[in-house]
Amino acid sequence: MRFILLIALLSGCVGYLNDTELDVPLLDNDAVARDGRVYMLSPANDALIEVDPTERSHSAIELSREPRVLSRPAGSERMYALGLVDATLSRIDVDGSVTFLELGAPFNRLDWSPDGTRAFLWIDPAGVQPPVEGSLNLGAYAVLVEGEDGPTLTPGGLTFEPLGVTFSADSSKALVSTTSRLHVLDLEVDPVGETMVPLTIDDSVRRTPDLVVPTPDGARALVTVEGRSDLFVLSLDPVLIENVVALPRAASDIALSRDASRAIIADGSRDVTFLDLSSYDAELLNLPHSVNRVLPSRRPENDFALLYSDVNDQPFLSRVQLGEDTVPDDPDTWLMDDGVRAVSMEPGETAAVVFHEGGAGTQVDAFVPSQSLSLFSFDERAPSRILLDAAATDLVFLEGGVVSGSEDPHVMVVLRDSARLVRYNLRDYSQVVLDTYSAPTRIGRIPPADGGSEQLYVVHEHELGLVSFVDPAAEREPPGGFPAVAGLATHGILEVAQ
């Protein structure tokens, strides 16, 4: 009866939710978890909703008007929300207090530096479209710096429209790709320094940067140009082009070996280029399949790469060890039952999950909904294909020891249309199937509060909001179903309707 009453109240009072028509969602599906709680934006209510799984309750933190983008930098407990209507950044501190920063432009995206102290705010043409009254400067940007004395915001403008940003590994510089040039912003000086890199000797010619790959020492970056086979080796201090390497074809992906001595370059063909970044000598590795994606290891004890193609229904995956030789010897190649759409490597780098053809659309982190997947333990077994009863829409990896009685890593996969979660052991491929509430779409970890234990949160596709909580070691559903909190987007509605 309470739910029916709520629907009736909603139908009569949505006009009171804020000062405008309800053309923004009641609740965004993206979530951020910190300190034992889950946070989601409610744009229509100008609020950040805090969900407490222990108390099974929710409350609201008032933000700027119609917040649309929620972000938390790496290594920080502070959160940020962009309000496009009033061009305001809401800065949410650990204690729930909010500081409002006027941006001067309706930025719809902020990208964080690796150390989490600097952000580049810009208008992403692929993001939520900002409201426009009069005119909109697409070249506008702002740099946010978090210092000991609080945040500082420095506005700026570029000649050409930004398309993406990559930070140097030491977080000192932002490399901004635009429709015609690469701009290197020095974030350690005030005002922000800017150097334009044309990537051509003819200033009247447009050169759109495609791939921008910084080196781990922060000294250089590898840059390609859209549709061209040139690879620019760019020094970042001072900013200048050190070398231009002619590749066999335009690169589709570039990764660095763990020691950054070599670049592994895929171009969609069967030849993968291994480039020595000291001598610039290049050698080709010929594989029995085409490659347009390179997924390298990142742990200190590992030095390998997974090579595959996510186009043209290619059912192959190769794993190469990156030893002292420029080109690895004897790569391992597996023929699978279906084409590869995406590959995700578990944090310990002992296994991967391969998603196959059959899905539509994309999710965050390049996750591709798929009707089948393969589990791949590097040490024990070859990839093993598994058919799903519904398309997978998200996943989260679980480290060894999280599941009781097992030191093996696991992965939890979300199946939206069948309302199931499936946990797989990534060493022996055993599985546990858990039934949950309808339309699960997102899954993530909740860092435990003091004295608590880790939980998983699941966001369900529900207009008024539904988040459930799952023990990562669960073997079955608890009586009555998993704990959940519903009605997140009803904040303030009942009070207004009285």
Residue pairs with C-beta under 8 A, 6 or more apart in sequence:
6 464
6 487
6 490
6 493
6 494
9 493
9 494
9 497
10 464
10 490
10 493
12 497
13 493
13 496
13 497
14 22
14 44
15 21
15 22
16 496
16 497
17 44
17 45
17 492
17 493
17 496
18 44
18 45
18 46
18 65
18 66
19 65
20 66
20 85
22 44
24 43
24 44
24 66
24 68
25 43
25 44
26 42
26 43
26 44
26 45
26 463
26 464
26 465
26 489
27 40
27 41
27 42
27 43
27 49
27 463
27 464
27 465
27 488
27 489
28 40
28 41
28 42
28 43
28 68
28 70
29 40
29 441
29 442
29 459
29 461
30 40
30 41
30 70
30 364
30 442
31 38
31 39
31 40
31 70
31 442
31 444
31 457
31 459
31 467
32 38
32 39
32 40
32 70
32 71
32 72
32 79
33 39
33 444
33 445
33 446
33 447
33 457
34 72
34 77
34 79
34 447
35 77
35 94
35 447
35 449
36 52
36 53
36 54
36 446
36 447
36 448
36 449
36 452
37 50
37 51
37 52
37 53
37 446
37 449
38 50
38 51
38 53
38 446
38 457
38 467
39 48
39 49
39 50
39 51
39 70
39 79
40 48
40 49
40 51
40 70
40 459
40 465
40 467
40 488
41 47
41 48
41 49
41 63
41 67
41 68
41 69
41 70
41 81
42 48
42 49
42 60
42 465
42 488
42 489
42 491
43 66
43 67
43 68
44 66
44 489
45 60
45 489
45 491
45 492
45 493
46 62
46 63
46 64
46 65
46 66
46 67
47 60
47 61
47 62
47 63
47 67
47 491
47 492
48 60
48 61
48 63
48 67
48 70
48 79
48 81
48 90
48 92
49 58
49 59
49 60
49 61
49 465
49 488
49 489
49 491
50 58
50 59
50 60
50 61
50 96
51 57
51 58
51 457
51 467
51 485
51 488
52 58
52 59
52 485
53 446
53 455
53 457
53 469
53 483
53 485
54 449
54 452
56 483
56 484
56 485
57 485
58 485
58 487
58 488
58 491
59 491
60 491
60 492
61 92
61 96
61 98
62 98
63 81
63 83
63 90
63 92
63 98
64 81
64 83
64 86
64 88
64 89
64 90
64 100
65 83
65 85
65 86
65 88
66 83
66 84
66 85
67 81
67 82
67 83
67 90
68 81
68 82
68 83
68 84
68 108
68 128
69 81
69 82
69 108
69 109
69 110
69 127
69 128
70 79
70 80
70 81
71 79
71 80
71 81
71 82
71 110
71 112
71 119
72 78
72 79
72 80
73 80
73 112
73 113
73 116
73 117
73 119
74 112
74 114
74 115
74 116
75 115
75 116
76 116
76 146
77 94
78 91
78 92
78 93
78 94
78 146
79 91
79 92
80 89
80 90
80 91
80 92
80 110
80 119
81 89
81 90
81 92
82 89
82 90
82 103
82 107
82 108
82 109
82 110
82 121
83 89
83 90
84 106
84 107
84 108
84 128
84 130
84 131
85 106
85 131
87 102
87 103
87 104
87 105
87 106
87 107
88 100
88 101
88 102
88 103
89 100
89 101
89 103
89 110
89 121
89 144
89 153
90 98
90 99
90 100
91 98
91 99
91 100
91 101
91 151
92 98
93 99
99 150
99 151
101 144
101 151
101 153
103 121
103 142
103 153
103 155
104 140
104 142
104 155
105 123
105 136
105 137
105 140
105 142
105 155
106 123
106 130
106 131
106 136
107 121
107 122
107 123
107 130
107 140
107 141
107 142
108 123
108 124
108 127
108 128
108 129
108 130
109 121
109 122
109 123
109 124
109 127
110 119
110 120
110 121
110 122
110 144
111 119
111 120
111 122
111 165
111 167
112 118
112 119
112 167
113 119
113 167
113 171
113 174
113 187
114 167
114 169
114 170
114 171
115 171
116 146
117 145
117 146
117 147
117 171
118 143
118 144
118 145
118 146
118 167
118 171
118 174
118 187
119 143
119 144
120 141
120 142
120 143
120 165
120 167
120 174
120 176
120 185
121 141
121 142
121 143
121 144
122 140
122 141
122 142
122 162
122 165
122 176
123 130
123 136
123 138
123 140
123 161
123 162
124 162
125 138
125 161
125 163
130 136
137 157
138 161
138 162
139 157
139 158
139 159
139 160
139 161
139 162
139 178
140 155
140 156
140 157
141 155
141 156
141 157
141 158
141 162
141 176
142 153
142 154
142 155
142 156
143 153
143 154
143 156
143 174
143 185
143 187
143 192
144 151
144 152
144 153
145 151
145 152
145 153
145 154
145 187
154 190
154 191
154 192
156 185
156 191
156 192
156 194
158 176
158 178
158 183
158 194
159 178
159 180
159 181
159 196
160 178
160 179
160 180
160 181
161 178
161 179
162 176
162 177
162 178
163 177
163 178
163 179
163 208
163 209
164 176
164 177
164 212
165 174
165 175
165 176
165 177
166 174
166 175
166 177
166 212
166 213
166 214
166 221
167 173
167 174
167 175
167 214
168 174
168 175
168 214
168 218
168 221
168 236
169 214
169 215
169 216
169 217
169 218
170 217
170 218
171 187
172 186
172 187
172 188
172 218
173 184
173 185
173 186
173 187
173 218
173 236
174 184
174 185
174 187
175 182
175 183
175 184
175 185
175 212
175 214
175 221
175 223
176 182
176 183
176 184
176 185
177 208
177 209
177 210
177 212
178 208
178 209
179 206
179 208
180 206
180 207
180 208
181 196
181 197
181 198
181 199
181 207
181 209
182 196
182 197
182 199
182 209
182 212
182 223
182 234
183 194
183 195
183 196
183 197
184 194
184 195
184 196
184 197
184 234
184 236
184 239
185 192
185 193
185 194
186 192
186 193
186 194
186 195
195 239
197 223
197 232
197 234
197 239
197 241
198 207
199 207
199 209
199 223
199 225
199 230
199 232
199 241
200 207
207 225
207 226
207 228
208 225
208 226
209 223
209 224
209 225
209 226
210 224
210 225
210 226
210 227
210 250
210 251
211 222
211 223
211 224
211 251
211 253
211 254
212 221
212 222
212 223
213 221
213 222
213 223
213 254
213 255
213 256
213 263
214 220
214 221
214 236
215 221
215 222
215 256
215 260
215 277
216 256
216 260
217 260
218 236
219 235
219 236
219 237
220 233
220 234
220 235
220 236
220 242
221 234
221 236
222 231
222 232
222 233
222 234
222 254
222 263
223 231
223 232
223 234
224 230
224 231
224 232
224 250
224 251
224 254
225 232
226 250
227 250
228 250
229 246
229 247
229 248
229 249
229 250
229 251
229 267
230 244
230 245
230 246
230 247
231 244
231 245
231 246
231 247
231 251
231 254
231 263
231 265
231 275
232 241
232 243
232 244
233 241
233 242
233 243
233 244
233 245
233 277
233 280
234 240
234 241
234 242
235 241
235 242
243 280
245 275
245 280
245 282
247 265
247 267
247 273
247 282
248 267
248 269
248 271
248 273
248 284
249 267
249 268
249 269
250 267
251 265
251 266
251 267
252 266
252 267
252 268
252 292
252 293
253 265
253 266
253 292
253 293
253 294
254 263
254 264
254 265
254 266
254 294
255 263
255 264
255 294
255 295
255 296
255 305
256 262
256 263
256 264
256 296
257 263
257 264
257 296
257 303
257 305
257 322
258 296
258 297
258 298
258 300
258 302
258 303
258 322
259 303
260 277
261 276
261 277
261 278
262 274
262 275
262 276
262 277
262 322
262 326
263 273
263 274
263 275
263 277
264 272
264 273
264 274
264 294
264 296
264 305
264 307
264 322
265 272
265 273
265 274
265 275
265 294
266 272
266 291
266 292
266 293
266 294
266 307
267 273
267 292
268 290
268 291
268 292
268 309
268 311
269 290
269 291
270 286
270 287
270 288
270 289
270 290
270 291
271 284
271 285
271 286
271 287
272 284
272 285
272 287
272 291
272 294
272 307
273 282
273 283
273 284
273 285
274 282
274 283
274 284
274 285
274 326
274 327
274 328
275 281
275 282
276 282
276 326
281 326
283 326
283 327
284 327
285 320
285 327
285 328
285 331
287 307
287 316
287 318
287 331
287 333
288 316
288 333
289 308
289 309
289 314
289 316
289 318
289 333
290 309
290 312
290 314
291 307
291 308
291 309
291 318
292 309
292 310
292 311
293 307
293 308
293 309
293 310
293 343
294 305
294 306
294 307
295 305
295 306
295 307
295 308
295 343
295 345
295 352
296 304
296 305
296 306
296 322
297 303
297 304
297 305
297 345
297 349
298 349
299 348
299 349
302 349
303 321
303 322
303 323
304 319
304 320
304 321
304 322
305 319
305 320
305 322
306 317
306 318
306 319
306 343
306 345
306 352
307 317
307 318
307 319
307 320
307 331
308 314
308 316
308 317
308 318
308 340
308 343
309 316
309 340
310 340
310 341
310 342
310 368
312 339
313 338
313 339
313 357
314 339
314 340
315 335
315 336
315 337
315 338
315 339
315 340
316 333
316 334
316 335
316 336
316 340
317 333
317 334
317 336
317 340
317 343
317 354
317 376
317 383
318 331
318 332
318 333
318 334
319 331
319 332
319 378
320 328
320 331
320 332
321 328
321 329
322 328
323 329
334 376
334 382
334 383
336 354
336 356
336 374
336 383
336 385
337 356
337 374
337 385
338 356
338 357
338 358
338 372
338 385
339 356
339 357
340 354
340 355
340 356
340 357
341 355
341 356
341 357
341 358
341 359
341 368
341 370
342 354
342 355
342 366
342 367
342 368
342 370
343 352
343 353
343 354
343 355
344 352
344 353
344 355
344 365
344 367
344 395
344 397
345 351
345 352
346 352
346 353
346 397
346 409
346 411
346 426
347 397
347 399
347 409
348 399
348 400
348 409
349 378
350 377
350 378
350 379
350 409
350 426
350 427
351 375
351 376
351 377
351 378
351 409
351 426
351 427
352 376
352 378
353 373
353 374
353 375
353 376
353 395
353 411
353 413
353 424
353 426
354 373
354 374
354 375
354 376
354 383
355 367
355 368
355 370
355 372
355 373
355 392
356 370
356 371
356 372
356 373
356 374
356 385
357 370
358 370
358 371
358 372
358 391
359 368
359 369
359 370
359 371
359 391
359 392
360 369
361 368
361 369
362 368
362 369
363 369
363 393
363 394
364 394
367 393
367 394
367 395
369 391
369 392
369 393
369 416
370 388
370 391
370 392
371 387
371 388
371 390
371 391
371 392
372 385
372 386
372 387
372 388
373 385
373 386
373 388
373 392
373 413
374 383
374 384
374 385
374 386
375 383
375 384
375 386
375 411
375 424
375 426
375 429
376 382
376 383
376 384
377 426
377 427
377 429
379 427
380 427
380 428
381 429
384 429
386 424
386 429
386 431
388 413
388 415
388 422
389 415
389 418
389 420
390 415
390 416
390 417
390 418
390 420
391 415
391 416
391 417
392 413
392 414
392 415
393 414
393 415
393 416
393 440
393 441
393 442
394 413
394 414
394 441
394 442
394 443
395 411
395 412
395 413
395 414
395 443
396 411
396 412
396 443
396 444
396 445
396 456
397 409
397 410
397 411
398 409
398 410
398 411
398 412
398 423
398 472
399 409
400 406
400 407
400 408
400 409
401 407
402 410
402 454
402 472
402 473
403 410
403 423
403 425
403 472
403 473
404 473
406 425
408 425
408 426
408 427
408 428
409 426
409 427
410 423
410 424
410 425
410 426
410 472
411 423
411 424
411 426
412 421
412 422
412 423
412 443
412 456
412 470
412 472
413 421
413 422
413 423
413 424
414 421
414 440
414 441
414 442
414 443
414 458
415 421
415 422
415 440
416 439
416 440
416 441
416 461
417 439
419 435
419 436
419 437
419 438
419 439
419 440
420 433
420 434
420 435
420 436
420 440
421 433
421 434
421 436
421 440
421 443
421 458
421 470
422 431
422 432
422 433
422 434
423 431
423 432
423 434
423 472
424 430
424 431
425 431
432 474
432 475
434 470
434 474
434 476
434 477
434 482
435 477
436 458
436 460
436 468
436 470
436 477
436 481
436 482
437 460
437 466
437 468
437 481
437 482
437 484
438 460
438 461
438 462
439 460
439 461
439 462
440 458
440 459
440 460
440 461
440 468
441 459
441 460
441 461
442 458
442 459
443 456
443 457
443 458
443 459
444 456
444 457
445 454
445 455
445 456
445 457
446 454
446 455
446 456
446 457
446 469
447 454
448 454
448 455
454 472
455 469
455 470
455 471
455 472
456 469
456 470
456 471
456 472
457 467
457 468
457 469
457 470
458 467
458 468
458 469
458 470
458 482
459 466
459 467
460 466
460 467
460 468
462 486
463 489
464 486
464 487
464 488
464 489
464 490
465 486
465 487
465 488
465 489
465 490
466 484
466 485
466 486
466 488
467 484
467 485
467 488
468 481
468 482
468 483
468 484
469 482
469 483
469 484
470 482
474 482
